[in-house]
């Protein structure tokens, strides 16, 4: 799918952004998720941000915490504070090798949607990514229905006249 296509009008697979400085981890995630998802890779937070803002079809983000330059915390903070509501509300799954509770709490407090500890469990990554992609799709469908209902209640579709 190209960046100019509207994800809600195509029948392609959901697109996931993978942000991790480890090429090995990105390739492992690609192997796990590649059969069900379109994947876009980034090796750090800055590249991830560029990919995210230039690919409107992205529906889920999976990001490492510890990366050079813009780390996962900074990337997550930028996502949650961005003006575009589509990006601001996007599900973000954090993956890290740190097993301490402080790391998890910090990520969750910044707005992480989910948290997975390395080494990655195949079934867990797949299930959580599927769940977040379905949530994004359901949210988009609900928003479109709400807009349609508001329009239908204020304007007659046949005559175009305003109704009460």
N, C-alpha and C positions, 0 to 999 in steps of 0.2 A: 504494500500500500504506500502511496506517495504522501508526502506531507500536506499536499493540497486537498486530498480527499477527506470527506467528512466521515469519521469513524461510525457514526450512527446510521449512515446510508449504505455501508458496505457490509458484506457478509464474511469478511476475512477474520482471521484469528486476532485475539486481543494483543496489543503491543505492550511490551514490558521493557523498561529501561534498567539495565544492570550497571551499577556504578561500583567498581572495586579496582584497587590498584594492582591486585594480583591477577595476572593473565591466566594462571592455572585455575583460580576460583571462578573467573568469568567463563572459562571453557567448561568447567564442571557444571555450572549453572545452565549454560547453553545446552549441554548434553541432557540435563534433566528436564528443562522446559521447552526445548526446541521443537518437539513434536506438536505442542499445543499452542505455542505463542510465537508471535513475531518478536524478535529480540534486537535491541539497540544497545551497544556496549559503550562504556566510558571508563577511562582509567583513573579518574579522580573527580572531585566535586565540581571543579570548574568546567571540565569537559562534559560532565553529566548535566550541568546547568544549561550549557549551550545546546546539547541534544534535546533536553526537555523543552526549552523555549522555541526550538525550531521544528519540533515534531508534534503537532497537535493530536496525532493518533495515539500517543502514549497514554495508557490507562492505569498502569501500576509501576511503582519505582521499587527496586530492590537495591539497597545501598549498604556498603561496608561503613564502619565508623572510622577506623584508623587508616587514613590516606594522607599522602603528602599534599601540600597546598591547602585547598579547601577540603577539610575533613568531613566525615558524615554528619557531625553535629552542625557544622556551619551550613552544609548543603541542606539539611533538614530544616534549619531555622530560615534559610532563604526561601524554601518551598512554602513553609507555613505562613510567611509574612509577605508573600508576593501579591500584587494587586489583582491578578487574574484568578478568579474564583475556581476555575477548572483545575489550575495547578495547585492552588492553596488547599483544596479539599481532596486532592489525589491521595490514594492509599500509598503509604511508604512502609515497606518491610525492611527493618534494619537487620543486618547480618554482621556478627563480629565474633572474634575468637575470645574476647574478654568475657569471663564467666561471673564477674563480680556484680553484685546487685546495684551498685552505684551507676555502672555503665547502663544497665537496663533502665533504671529509674530516670537517668538523665535523658535518654533517648525518648522514653515515653512522655516525660514532661515537656519535651520540645515538640511533641505531636506525632511520634512514630505510631503507626497503626498496628504494627505487629513486630515481633522480635524473635530472631532465630540465632542460636549459638552454633559456631563452627565446632567440629566438622559438620557439614550440612547433611541432614537426614533427607534422603531423596523424597520419600513420601510426604514428609512434613513441608518441604519447600513447595512441592507440587500442589498439595492441598491448600496451603495458605495463599499461594499465588492465584489458584483457581477461585478461591473464595473472594479475594479482593477484586479480581476482574469481574466476577458476577455482581458484586456490590456496586462497582462503578457503572456497569451496564444498567442495573436496576435503577440507580440514582438518575442516570441520564434519561431513561425511559419515563420515570416519574416526573422529571422536570418538563419533558416534552408534552406529557399528558396534561400537566397543570397549565402550561401555556396555552395549549389547545382548548382546554375547558374554559379558561378565562376569556379567550377570544370568542368562543361559541356563546357564552352567556352575555356578551356585550354587543355582539354584532350578528345579525341574521345572515347565515351563509348564502342564502338564495338571493335576497334583495340587497344585502350590504348595508341595510339600515341598522342604526343602533337600537338595542332593545333595553328594557328596564333592568 
